[in-house]
Structure formats: structure tokens, C-alpha cells
Amino acid sequence: MRTPELLKELVYRSISIDAQTVNAGVLVGSESRIVKSISLFFRDEMTKDAAIRKYGSDYYVITAQDSMCIEKLQERNKFVNALDYPIKLVYPQKGMNVQVRKDDTVMMVTYTDKCE
């Protein structure tokens, strides 16, 4: 059985993406050199509503502890409440999620492998 590959984290500070200054963390396989995920940390505060306007309404909501590859259920959003924060807005077709704090500000945006 093959052991999982070690990951290296590359950190980029104060870079411009979509006319916003962000810090970015990139996880790369140490052997394969394949990018496993990219996380963006916005310098300027973004609200949940602003993120939805920017990224679209084709998302579902999960808690931060849930797997992003769960089956999309139409009723899922009804089960997420204030006790479940932080939450993630999962955009399965974009391979991304937006992590949101209880005060409705965005913690980070992460791009990962798409769920099939």
C-alpha cells in the first residue's frame, strides 16, 4: 500500500487577484508537484452576501466539519444553524468553497479538486 504524498505549502503575501489584494496558500505534492489546493485570504473584509454576488448562487451550505463531497441535498440548507459556524458555501462545479464566520464575514476561499 502506498503512503500518501507529503505536501508543501507555498505562501504568497500581498498578491493581486481580481483587483483585490490577498494572501494565498498553495498546497503542492512534494513528489508529484501537483497543486492540491489554493486558499485565498482577503485583506479587505468580504461579507457572505458579497461573496454570493461575486461567485454566484449555485452553492450548497455545509458546516466546516462536513466533507465537501457530500451529496447535494435541496433540504440541506435548512439544517445549518447558528451553532454550526463556521459554514462553507460549496460551489461543486467550480471546485471551491467559501468559509464564513458567524458574523457573516468571509474567512477564506479555497479551491480544491472538484467532487465527481
N, CA, C and O atoms as CSV, one atom per row, in Angstrom:
chain,resi,resn,atom,element,x,y,z
A,1,MET,N,N,0.845,-1.182,0.000
A,1,MET,CA,C,0.000,0.000,0.000
A,1,MET,C,C,0.888,1.242,0.000
A,1,MET,O,O,1.835,1.345,0.779
A,2,ARG,N,N,0.572,2.158,-0.865
A,2,ARG,CA,C,1.356,3.378,-0.988
A,2,ARG,C,C,0.910,4.405,0.046
A,2,ARG,O,O,-0.286,4.606,0.255
A,3,THR,N,N,1.874,5.049,0.687
A,3,THR,CA,C,1.549,6.089,1.667
A,3,THR,C,C,1.224,7.390,0.947
A,3,THR,O,O,1.731,7.638,-0.147
A,4,PRO,N,N,0.392,8.211,1.549
A,4,PRO,CA,C,0.056,9.493,0.918
A,4,PRO,C,C,1.297,10.370,0.758
A,4,PRO,O,O,2.220,10.341,1.572
A,5,GLU,N,N,1.282,11.120,-0.284
A,5,GLU,CA,C,2.389,12.024,-0.580
A,5,GLU,C,C,2.422,13.182,0.411
A,5,GLU,O,O,1.373,13.676,0.825
A,6,LEU,N,N,3.602,13.609,0.786
A,6,LEU,CA,C,3.753,14.787,1.634
A,6,LEU,C,C,3.422,16.036,0.825
A,6,LEU,O,O,3.642,16.082,-0.385
A,7,LEU,N,N,2.895,17.039,1.505
A,7,LEU,CA,C,2.535,18.285,0.840
A,7,LEU,C,C,3.417,19.415,1.331
A,7,LEU,O,O,3.770,19.479,2.509
A,8,LYS,N,N,3.768,20.298,0.422
A,8,LYS,CA,C,4.497,21.521,0.754
A,8,LYS,C,C,3.516,22.671,0.654
A,8,LYS,O,O,2.649,22.691,-0.219
A,9,GLU,N,N,3.662,23.635,1.563
A,9,GLU,CA,C,2.826,24.826,1.465
A,9,GLU,C,C,3.671,25.999,0.992
A,9,GLU,O,O,4.703,26.323,1.581
A,10,LEU,N,N,3.218,26.619,-0.070
A,10,LEU,CA,C,3.846,27.831,-0.585
A,10,LEU,C,C,2.954,28.994,-0.163
A,10,LEU,O,O,1.735,28.933,-0.326
A,11,VAL,N,N,3.553,30.047,0.376
A,11,VAL,CA,C,2.786,31.196,0.858
A,11,VAL,C,C,3.154,32.414,0.029
A,11,VAL,O,O,4.329,32.734,-0.152
A,12,TYR,N,N,2.129,33.084,-0.468
A,12,TYR,CA,C,2.314,34.306,-1.248
A,12,TYR,C,C,1.597,35.431,-0.513
A,12,TYR,O,O,0.411,35.316,-0.202
A,13,ARG,N,N,2.305,36.508,-0.237
A,13,ARG,CA,C,1.728,37.624,0.507
A,13,ARG,C,C,1.503,38.825,-0.408
A,13,ARG,O,O,2.319,39.145,-1.272
A,14,SER,N,N,0.384,39.461,-0.185
A,14,SER,CA,C,0.036,40.713,-0.874
A,14,SER,C,C,0.122,40.597,-2.389
A,14,SER,O,O,0.809,41.379,-3.047
A,15,ILE,N,N,-0.584,39.612,-2.931
A,15,ILE,CA,C,-0.653,39.494,-4.384
A,15,ILE,C,C,-2.019,39.980,-4.851
A,15,ILE,O,O,-2.974,39.987,-4.074
A,16,SER,N,N,-2.117,40.382,-6.098
A,16,SER,CA,C,-3.361,40.912,-6.632
A,16,SER,C,C,-4.073,39.833,-7.454
A,16,SER,O,O,-3.512,39.290,-8.406
A,17,ILE,N,N,-5.320,39.532,-7.069
A,17,ILE,CA,C,-6.162,38.598,-7.809
A,17,ILE,C,C,-7.526,39.251,-7.950
A,17,ILE,O,O,-8.129,39.654,-6.956
A,18,ASP,N,N,-8.015,39.358,-9.175
A,18,ASP,CA,C,-9.302,40.003,-9.450
A,18,ASP,C,C,-9.382,41.391,-8.811
A,18,ASP,O,O,-10.402,41.748,-8.223
A,19,ALA,N,N,-8.327,42.156,-8.926
A,19,ALA,CA,C,-8.251,43.529,-8.411
A,19,ALA,C,C,-8.390,43.614,-6.897
A,19,ALA,O,O,-8.756,44.664,-6.367
A,20,GLN,N,N,-8.102,42.525,-6.198
A,20,GLN,CA,C,-8.099,42.527,-4.738
A,20,GLN,C,C,-6.740,42.039,-4.257
A,20,GLN,O,O,-6.138,41.149,-4.859
A,21,THR,N,N,-6.267,42.627,-3.174
A,21,THR,CA,C,-5.015,42.182,-2.582
A,21,THR,C,C,-5.316,41.049,-1.610
A,21,THR,O,O,-6.133,41.197,-0.701
A,22,VAL,N,N,-4.649,39.917,-1.811
A,22,VAL,CA,C,-4.878,38.733,-0.974
A,22,VAL,C,C,-3.549,38.126,-0.563
A,22,VAL,O,O,-2.504,38.393,-1.158
A,23,ASN,N,N,-3.622,37.299,0.476
A,23,ASN,CA,C,-2.536,36.384,0.794
A,23,ASN,C,C,-3.017,35.021,0.321
A,23,ASN,O,O,-4.205,34.718,0.426
A,24,ALA,N,N,-2.120,34.198,-0.196
A,24,ALA,CA,C,-2.518,32.902,-0.735
A,24,ALA,C,C,-1.629,31.801,-0.182
A,24,ALA,O,O,-0.427,31.989,0.008
A,25,GLY,N,N,-2.235,30.652,0.071
A,25,GLY,CA,C,-1.514,29.456,0.460
A,25,GLY,C,C,-1.770,28.393,-0.584
A,25,GLY,O,O,-2.922,28.129,-0.931
A,26,VAL,N,N,-0.712,27.777,-1.092
A,26,VAL,CA,C,-0.838,26.759,-2.132
A,26,VAL,C,C,-0.226,25.464,-1.615
A,26,VAL,O,O,0.942,25.436,-1.226
A,27,LEU,N,N,-1.016,24.388,-1.610
A,27,LEU,CA,C,-0.505,23.083,-1.211
A,27,LEU,C,C,-0.127,22.303,-2.462
A,27,LEU,O,O,-0.938,22.115,-3.369
A,28,VAL,N,N,1.133,21.850,-2.489
A,28,VAL,CA,C,1.682,21.159,-3.649
A,28,VAL,C,C,2.253,19.819,-3.207
A,28,VAL,O,O,2.914,19.732,-2.172
A,29,GLY,N,N,1.999,18.776,-3.989
A,29,GLY,CA,C,2.581,17.469,-3.693
A,29,GLY,C,C,4.094,17.537,-3.818
A,29,GLY,O,O,4.617,18.031,-4.817
A,30,SER,N,N,4.800,17.041,-2.802
A,30,SER,CA,C,6.261,17.164,-2.809
A,30,SER,C,C,6.901,16.301,-3.893
A,30,SER,O,O,7.975,16.646,-4.388
A,31,GLU,N,N,6.278,15.197,-4.272
A,31,GLU,CA,C,6.827,14.346,-5.329
A,31,GLU,C,C,6.205,14.641,-6.690
A,31,GLU,O,O,6.912,14.796,-7.685
A,32,SER,N,N,4.877,14.718,-6.725
A,32,SER,CA,C,4.171,14.903,-7.996
A,32,SER,C,C,4.233,16.334,-8.500
A,32,SER,O,O,4.117,16.581,-9.701
A,33,ARG,N,N,4.417,17.278,-7.584
A,33,ARG,CA,C,4.409,18.710,-7.889
A,33,ARG,C,C,3.055,19.179,-8.425
A,33,ARG,O,O,2.966,20.184,-9.131
A,34,ILE,N,N,2.000,18.430,-8.076
A,34,ILE,CA,C,0.642,18.777,-8.464
A,34,ILE,C,C,0.024,19.639,-7.367
A,34,ILE,O,O,0.142,19.333,-6.180
A,35,VAL,N,N,-0.633,20.715,-7.777
A,35,VAL,CA,C,-1.307,21.596,-6.820
A,35,VAL,C,C,-2.546,20.884,-6.295
A,35,VAL,O,O,-3.404,20.460,-7.070
A,36,LYS,N,N,-2.634,20.755,-4.979
A,36,LYS,CA,C,-3.759,20.072,-4.334
A,36,LYS,C,C,-4.846,21.049,-3.904
A,36,LYS,O,O,-6.031,20.722,-3.960
A,37,SER,N,N,-4.452,22.246,-3.476
A,37,SER,CA,C,-5.447,23.261,-3.121
A,37,SER,C,C,-4.794,24.638,-3.104
A,37,SER,O,O,-3.583,24.782,-2.934
A,38,ILE,N,N,-5.647,25.640,-3.287
A,38,ILE,CA,C,-5.236,27.040,-3.217
A,38,ILE,C,C,-6.214,27.738,-2.283
A,38,ILE,O,O,-7.426,27.662,-2.488
A,39,SER,N,N,-5.708,28.412,-1.264
A,39,SER,CA,C,-6.555,29.149,-0.330
A,39,SER,C,C,-6.221,30.632,-0.415
A,39,SER,O,O,-5.055,31.026,-0.384
A,40,LEU,N,N,-7.264,31.443,-0.524
A,40,LEU,CA,C,-7.105,32.896,-0.604
A,40,LEU,C,C,-7.638,33.531,0.674
A,40,LEU,O,O,-8.749,33.238,1.115
A,41,PHE,N,N,-6.830,34.399,1.256
A,41,PHE,CA,C,-7.193,35.125,2.464
A,41,PHE,C,C,-7.260,36.602,2.090
A,41,PHE,O,O,-6.232,37.215,1.801
A,42,PHE,N,N,-8.441,37.169,2.094
A,42,PHE,CA,C,-8.641,38.535,1.637
A,42,PHE,C,C,-8.196,39.540,2.679
A,42,PHE,O,O,-8.485,39.386,3.866
A,43,ARG,N,N,-7.493,40.566,2.236
A,43,ARG,CA,C,-7.021,41.619,3.144
A,43,ARG,C,C,-8.172,42.533,3.544
A,43,ARG,O,O,-8.256,42.982,4.687
A,44,ASP,N,N,-9.061,42.803,2.582
A,44,ASP,CA,C,-10.244,43.625,2.876
A,44,ASP,C,C,-11.392,42.694,3.213
A,44,ASP,O,O,-11.564,41.647,2.589
A,45,GLU,N,N,-12.171,43.085,4.200
A,45,GLU,CA,C,-13.267,42.241,4.653
A,45,GLU,C,C,-14.305,42.060,3.553
A,45,GLU,O,O,-14.697,43.018,2.887
A,46,MET,N,N,-14.746,40.813,3.373
A,46,MET,CA,C,-15.798,40.490,2.420
A,46,MET,C,C,-16.939,39.834,3.193
A,46,MET,O,O,-16.705,38.991,4.058
A,47,THR,N,N,-18.167,40.222,2.882
A,47,THR,CA,C,-19.316,39.613,3.547
A,47,THR,C,C,-19.773,38.392,2.762
A,47,THR,O,O,-19.406,38.200,1.602
A,48,LYS,N,N,-20.576,37.580,3.417
A,48,LYS,CA,C,-21.166,36.403,2.772
A,48,LYS,C,C,-21.976,36.828,1.550
A,48,LYS,O,O,-21.866,36.204,0.495
A,49,ASP,N,N,-22.797,37.890,1.676
A,49,ASP,CA,C,-23.615,38.356,0.554
A,49,ASP,C,C,-22.747,38.832,-0.607
A,49,ASP,O,O,-23.076,38.575,-1.765
A,50,ALA,N,N,-21.649,39.520,-0.316
A,50,ALA,CA,C,-20.740,39.969,-1.371
A,50,ALA,C,C,-20.107,38.769,-2.076
A,50,ALA,O,O,-19.928,38.788,-3.294
A,51,ALA,N,N,-19.771,37.732,-1.318
A,51,ALA,CA,C,-19.198,36.521,-1.917
A,51,ALA,C,C,-20.209,35.843,-2.829
A,51,ALA,O,O,-19.846,35.371,-3.906
A,52,ILE,N,N,-21.465,35.787,-2.418
A,52,ILE,CA,C,-22.504,35.172,-3.251
A,52,ILE,C,C,-22.703,35.977,-4.526
A,52,ILE,O,O,-22.872,35.399,-5.600
A,53,ARG,N,N,-22.685,37.308,-4.427
A,53,ARG,CA,C,-22.790,38.143,-5.634
A,53,ARG,C,C,-21.610,37.891,-6.565
A,53,ARG,O,O,-21.775,37.847,-7.784
A,54,LYS,N,N,-20.418,37.725,-5.993
A,54,LYS,CA,C,-19.213,37.537,-6.797
A,54,LYS,C,C,-19.135,36.146,-7.425
A,54,LYS,O,O,-18.796,36.015,-8.601
A,55,TYR,N,N,-19.448,35.102,-6.644
A,55,TYR,CA,C,-19.232,33.729,-7.101
A,55,TYR,C,C,-20.490,33.036,-7.610
A,55,TYR,O,O,-20.393,31.990,-8.251
A,56,GLY,N,N,-21.673,33.596,-7.339
A,56,GLY,CA,C,-22.907,33.016,-7.860
A,56,GLY,C,C,-23.745,32.332,-6.795
A,56,GLY,O,O,-23.323,32.171,-5.649
A,57,SER,N,N,-24.941,31.933,-7.202
A,57,SER,CA,C,-25.888,31.335,-6.259
A,57,SER,C,C,-25.975,29.817,-6.386
A,57,SER,O,O,-26.824,29.199,-5.744
A,58,ASP,N,N,-25.125,29.211,-7.192
A,58,ASP,CA,C,-25.142,27.751,-7.380
A,58,ASP,C,C,-24.252,27.080,-6.339
A,58,ASP,O,O,-23.225,26.491,-6.675
A,59,TYR,N,N,-24.655,27.174,-5.071
A,59,TYR,CA,C,-23.869,26.611,-3.977
A,59,TYR,C,C,-24.800,25.869,-3.029
A,59,TYR,O,O,-26.019,26.037,-3.074
A,60,TYR,N,N,-24.211,25.051,-2.176
A,60,TYR,CA,C,-24.948,24.498,-1.055
A,60,TYR,C,C,-24.136,24.757,0.200
A,60,TYR,O,O,-22.935,25.017,0.128
A,61,VAL,N,N,-24.796,24.686,1.358
A,61,VAL,CA,C,-24.176,25.054,2.625
A,61,VAL,C,C,-23.896,23.802,3.443
A,61,VAL,O,O,-24.744,22.918,3.571
A,62,ILE,N,N,-22.692,23.746,3.991
A,62,ILE,CA,C,-22.314,22.683,4.926
A,62,ILE,C,C,-21.594,23.330,6.108
A,62,ILE,O,O,-21.216,24.500,6.045
A,63,THR,N,N,-21.409,22.578,7.167
A,63,THR,CA,C,-20.590,23.092,8.257
A,63,THR,C,C,-19.131,22.853,7.898
A,63,THR,O,O,-18.833,22.052,7.012
A,64,ALA,N,N,-18.243,23.525,8.563
A,64,ALA,CA,C,-16.812,23.398,8.264
A,64,ALA,C,C,-16.310,21.981,8.504
A,64,ALA,O,O,-15.300,21.581,7.926
A,65,GLN,N,N,-17.001,21.215,9.349
A,65,GLN,CA,C,-16.561,19.860,9.650
A,65,GLN,C,C,-17.048,18.844,8.617
A,65,GLN,O,O,-16.521,17.733,8.563
A,66,ASP,N,N,-18.040,19.196,7.797
A,66,ASP,CA,C,-18.575,18.267,6.803
A,66,ASP,C,C,-17.635,18.122,5.616
A,66,ASP,O,O,-16.848,19.021,5.318
A,67,SER,N,N,-17.724,16.989,4.947
A,67,SER,CA,C,-16.981,16.776,3.709
A,67,SER,C,C,-17.614,17.615,2.607
A,67,SER,O,O,-18.838,17.720,2.531
A,68,MET,N,N,-16.785,18.215,1.751
A,68,MET,CA,C,-17.318,18.985,0.630
A,68,MET,C,C,-17.862,18.090,-0.465
A,68,MET,O,O,-18.547,18.579,-1.364
A,69,CYS,N,N,-17.586,16.811,-0.423
A,69,CYS,CA,C,-18.022,15.908,-1.480
A,69,CYS,C,C,-19.300,15.162,-1.112
A,69,CYS,O,O,-19.591,14.115,-1.691
A,70,ILE,N,N,-20.066,15.686,-0.154
A,70,ILE,CA,C,-21.328,15.045,0.177
A,70,ILE,C,C,-22.320,15.294,-0.939
A,70,ILE,O,O,-22.181,16.236,-1.719
A,71,GLU,N,N,-23.317,14.441,-1.001
A,71,GLU,CA,C,-24.392,14.585,-1.989
A,71,GLU,C,C,-25.105,15.911,-1.763
A,71,GLU,O,O,-25.411,16.271,-0.627
A,72,LYS,N,N,-25.367,16.632,-2.838
A,72,LYS,CA,C,-26.105,17.885,-2.708
A,72,LYS,C,C,-27.573,17.567,-2.438
A,72,LYS,O,O,-28.224,16.890,-3.234
A,73,LEU,N,N,-28.082,18.052,-1.327
A,73,LEU,CA,C,-29.476,17.843,-0.956
A,73,LEU,C,C,-30.194,19.179,-0.939
A,73,LEU,O,O,-29.685,20.143,-0.368
A,74,GLN,N,N,-31.356,19.254,-1.547
A,74,GLN,CA,C,-32.089,20.517,-1.569
A,74,GLN,C,C,-32.466,20.970,-0.164
A,74,GLN,O,O,-32.544,22.169,0.101
A,75,GLU,N,N,-32.699,20.030,0.727
A,75,GLU,CA,C,-33.111,20.374,2.085
A,75,GLU,C,C,-31.926,20.672,2.993
A,75,GLU,O,O,-32.134,21.088,4.132
A,76,ARG,N,N,-30.689,20.476,2.535
A,76,ARG,CA,C,-29.504,20.597,3.381
A,76,ARG,C,C,-29.409,21.958,4.061
A,76,ARG,O,O,-29.077,22.027,5.244
A,77,ASN,N,N,-29.691,23.032,3.347
A,77,ASN,CA,C,-29.549,24.374,3.907
A,77,ASN,C,C,-30.411,24.586,5.151
A,77,ASN,O,O,-30.058,25.403,6.001
A,78,LYS,N,N,-31.523,23.876,5.278
A,78,LYS,CA,C,-32.409,24.050,6.426
A,78,LYS,C,C,-31.781,23.547,7.718
A,78,LYS,O,O,-32.208,23.953,8.799
A,79,PHE,N,N,-30.780,22.676,7.638
A,79,PHE,CA,C,-30.200,22.077,8.831
A,79,PHE,C,C,-29.003,22.847,9.378
A,79,PHE,O,O,-28.525,22.537,10.468
A,80,VAL,N,N,-28.517,23.824,8.660
A,80,VAL,CA,C,-27.382,24.611,9.119
A,80,VAL,C,C,-27.921,25.774,9.931
A,80,VAL,O,O,-28.718,26.570,9.433
A,81,ASN,N,N,-27.487,25.874,11.182
A,81,ASN,CA,C,-27.955,26.967,12.028
A,81,ASN,C,C,-26.776,27.652,12.695
A,81,ASN,O,O,-25.623,27.298,12.450
A,82,ALA,N,N,-27.062,28.618,13.523
A,82,ALA,CA,C,-26.013,29.438,14.131
A,82,ALA,C,C,-25.010,28.625,14.944
A,82,ALA,O,O,-23.875,29.066,15.121
A,83,LEU,N,N,-25.393,27.462,15.440
A,83,LEU,CA,C,-24.478,26.647,16.234
A,83,LEU,C,C,-23.448,25.918,15.371
A,83,LEU,O,O,-22.472,25.375,15.889
A,84,ASP,N,N,-23.663,25.908,14.080
A,84,ASP,CA,C,-22.812,25.149,13.174
A,84,ASP,C,C,-21.677,25.962,12.545
A,84,ASP,O,O,-20.999,25.465,11.646
A,85,TYR,N,N,-21.462,27.175,12.989
A,85,TYR,CA,C,-20.434,28.023,12.364
A,85,TYR,C,C,-19.041,27.588,12.763
A,85,TYR,O,O,-18.861,27.053,13.857
A,86,PRO,N,N,-18.041,27.801,11.907
A,86,PRO,CA,C,-18.144,28.416,10.591
A,86,PRO,C,C,-18.822,27.473,9.600
A,86,PRO,O,O,-18.817,26.253,9.763
A,87,ILE,N,N,-19.409,28.089,8.559
A,87,ILE,CA,C,-20.045,27.314,7.494
A,87,ILE,C,C,-19.220,27.454,6.222
A,87,ILE,O,O,-18.351,28.320,6.118
A,88,LYS,N,N,-19.508,26.587,5.260
A,88,LYS,CA,C,-18.888,26.692,3.945
A,88,LYS,C,C,-19.978,26.759,2.892
A,88,LYS,O,O,-20.934,25.984,2.910
A,89,LEU,N,N,-19.816,27.700,1.975
A,89,LEU,CA,C,-20.639,27.739,0.771
A,89,LEU,C,C,-19.863,26.935,-0.258
A,89,LEU,O,O,-18.797,27.364,-0.700
A,90,VAL,N,N,-20.376,25.785,-0.643
A,90,VAL,CA,C,-19.658,24.889,-1.554
A,90,VAL,C,C,-20.183,25.088,-2.966
A,90,VAL,O,O,-21.381,24.976,-3.225
A,91,TYR,N,N,-19.261,25.387,-3.873
A,91,TYR,CA,C,-19.555,25.530,-5.294
A,91,TYR,C,C,-18.971,24.306,-6.002
A,91,TYR,O,O,-17.829,24.352,-6.460
A,92,PRO,N,N,-19.739,23.206,-6.102
A,92,PRO,CA,C,-19.170,21.951,-6.601
A,92,PRO,C,C,-18.690,22.027,-8.050
A,92,PRO,O,O,-17.705,21.376,-8.401
A,93,GLN,N,N,-19.352,22.792,-8.881
A,93,GLN,CA,C,-18.938,22.881,-10.283
A,93,GLN,C,C,-17.670,23.712,-10.470
A,93,GLN,O,O,-16.993,23.597,-11.492
A,94,LYS,N,N,-17.351,24.547,-9.480
A,94,LYS,CA,C,-16.149,25.378,-9.550
A,94,LYS,C,C,-15.004,24.785,-8.753
A,94,LYS,O,O,-13.873,25.262,-8.843
A,95,GLY,N,N,-15.286,23.735,-7.963
A,95,GLY,CA,C,-14.243,23.142,-7.135
A,95,GLY,C,C,-13.773,24.091,-6.050
A,95,GLY,O,O,-12.587,24.123,-5.721
A,96,MET,N,N,-14.689,24.862,-5.495
A,96,MET,CA,C,-14.293,25.852,-4.495
A,96,MET,C,C,-15.294,25.914,-3.360
A,96,MET,O,O,-16.430,25.456,-3.480
A,97,ASN,N,N,-14.843,26.497,-2.246
A,97,ASN,CA,C,-15.745,26.778,-1.138
A,97,ASN,C,C,-15.358,28.095,-0.500
A,97,ASN,O,O,-14.209,28.532,-0.573
A,98,VAL,N,N,-16.338,28.715,0.124
A,98,VAL,CA,C,-16.150,29.984,0.812
A,98,VAL,C,C,-16.476,29.732,2.282
A,98,VAL,O,O,-17.608,29.387,2.621
A,99,GLN,N,N,-15.482,29.903,3.150
A,99,GLN,CA,C,-15.705,29.670,4.574
A,99,GLN,C,C,-16.146,30.977,5.222
A,99,GLN,O,O,-15.499,32.012,5.061
A,100,VAL,N,N,-17.268,30.917,5.965
A,100,VAL,CA,C,-17.914,32.107,6.523
A,100,VAL,C,C,-18.021,31.982,8.043
A,100,VAL,O,O,-18.402,30.939,8.576
A,101,ARG,N,N,-17.673,33.081,8.726
A,101,ARG,CA,C,-17.787,33.154,10.191
A,101,ARG,C,C,-19.233,33.428,10.609
A,101,ARG,O,O,-20.095,33.706,9.775
A,102,LYS,N,N,-19.474,33.345,11.894
A,102,LYS,CA,C,-20.811,33.591,12.453
A,102,LYS,C,C,-21.290,35.017,12.179
A,102,LYS,O,O,-22.493,35.247,12.057
A,103,ASP,N,N,-20.358,35.984,12.080
A,103,ASP,CA,C,-20.756,37.376,11.810
A,103,ASP,C,C,-20.941,37.652,10.314
A,103,ASP,O,O,-21.041,38.809,9.906
A,104,ASP,N,N,-20.985,36.593,9.497
A,104,ASP,CA,C,-21.191,36.659,8.040
A,104,ASP,C,C,-20.033,37.285,7.273
A,104,ASP,O,O,-20.232,37.778,6.163
A,105,THR,N,N,-18.830,37.278,7.836
A,105,THR,CA,C,-17.651,37.704,7.074
A,105,THR,C,C,-16.923,36.459,6.571
A,105,THR,O,O,-16.969,35.400,7.195
A,106,VAL,N,N,-16.259,36.609,5.443
A,106,VAL,CA,C,-15.553,35.502,4.799
A,106,VAL,C,C,-14.187,35.317,5.446
A,106,VAL,O,O,-13.422,36.271,5.590
A,107,MET,N,N,-13.888,34.078,5.834
A,107,MET,CA,C,-12.578,33.744,6.390
A,107,MET,C,C,-11.587,33.497,5.257
A,107,MET,O,O,-10.485,34.047,5.247
A,108,MET,N,N,-11.999,32.656,4.295
A,108,MET,CA,C,-11.129,32.336,3.180
A,108,MET,C,C,-11.928,31.673,2.072
A,108,MET,O,O,-13.038,31.183,2.282
A,109,VAL,N,N,-11.332,31.674,0.886
A,109,VAL,CA,C,-11.867,30.965,-0.267
A,109,VAL,C,C,-10.846,29.908,-0.647
A,109,VAL,O,O,-9.661,30.202,-0.802
A,110,THR,N,N,-11.318,28.662,-0.799
A,110,THR,CA,C,-10.407,27.563,-1.101
A,110,THR,C,C,-10.836,26.860,-2.377
A,110,THR,O,O,-12.006,26.522,-2.554
A,111,TYR,N,N,-9.874,26.646,-3.261
A,111,TYR,CA,C,-10.086,25.865,-4.485
A,111,TYR,C,C,-9.436,24.503,-4.280
A,111,TYR,O,O,-8.251,24.405,-3.961
A,112,THR,N,N,-10.233,23.455,-4.467
A,112,THR,CA,C,-9.732,22.087,-4.315
A,112,THR,C,C,-10.182,21.259,-5.512
A,112,THR,O,O,-10.839,21.763,-6.423
A,113,ASP,N,N,-9.817,19.980,-5.493
A,113,ASP,CA,C,-10.302,19.096,-6.548
A,113,ASP,C,C,-11.809,19.105,-6.577
A,113,ASP,O,O,-12.456,19.149,-5.531
A,114,LYS,N,N,-12.378,19.064,-7.779
A,114,LYS,CA,C,-13.834,19.030,-7.914
A,114,LYS,C,C,-14.377,17.694,-7.440
A,114,LYS,O,O,-13.730,16.658,-7.591
A,115,CYS,N,N,-15.563,17.731,-6.871
A,115,CYS,CA,C,-16.248,16.487,-6.497
A,115,CYS,C,C,-16.883,15.905,-7.747
A,115,CYS,O,O,-17.548,16.613,-8.503
A,116,GLU,N,N,-16.680,14.642,-7.957
A,116,GLU,CA,C,-17.262,13.976,-9.134
A,116,GLU,C,C,-18.596,13.375,-8.784
A,116,GLU,O,O,-19.245,12.771,-9.639
